[in-house]
Amino acid sequence: MNAPATLSGSFGITSAAAEIAACAVRTLHLEVDTYPKPGLVSSVDSGAHTDMDATLLLQSAEVLGPYFADLAAAGAAGAEMNHLRKIGIEAERAMLHATGGVNTHRGAIFGLGLLVAAAGFRSGYGGTTQLGRIVADRWGNAILSGPLPLRSHGAEARQRYGAGGARMEAASGFPSVYCVALPALSEGELLAPRDAEAVRVHACFALIATITDTNLLHRGGSAGLAFARREAEAFLVSGGVGVPQWRQTAVAAHIAFVARNLSPGGAADILAMALFVRAMEYRR
């Protein structure tokens, strides 16, 4: 069976779009290569997941590269949300084809994909507007009024617990990226200036302690979310990655999450988005 074709013929892929897409794929690789992240897949183990591992996630990230290029090209051409949505649907089909039906990156296709389109828009039209603001201004209303997935863990958690979820995050300009993850990355650099992995771990814990992660709600309900937040907050209060024993403490949290079948997939997605935004907006 051949993999689904991309939609690049609509606009054509420029070198800028290809560069943006390559950056997006790199951030997905960096997220996978980060350990320990409580409950999440890494190159060390599969966390609380029995259906995926690091190899599958890295393969999935590579498959998404051409679709990210399509999204960047569409953004540069001023495409509306309906066209971005079509590319996203094709990207999800390609992901599921490559993984044998395992949902490895649905959240990243949506959130990171929108930021990729915003980066394409900015490359085509110039300016220094934050990528999240571009998403909110250009596509925010269409994001909120668009079709809801009938069956997804996030949709179930939103309905049951009243969580805002990925749609509200995107339509609001990704406040969790700009107000939580990016400051946490900067704080992590101060605490561990020569350890890029530790910096990413610090940001992941900050996200778990702060956001309403619908993946945690799906797996553990309100009690699971509360447990995850307490564990993450305790790690940060103890000094985060700025203390000598930080890795042992983070591994202990990882083990506790796995024992409770908790996986903060929303935090993982936002970490990748923050790394992308940082690379695009600060050229790091």
Summary of the structure (lengths in Angstrom):
residues: 284
radius of gyration: 17.8
end to end distance: 39.5
largest distance: 52.6
contacts: 1025
relative contact order: 0.15
helix: 72%
strand: 0%
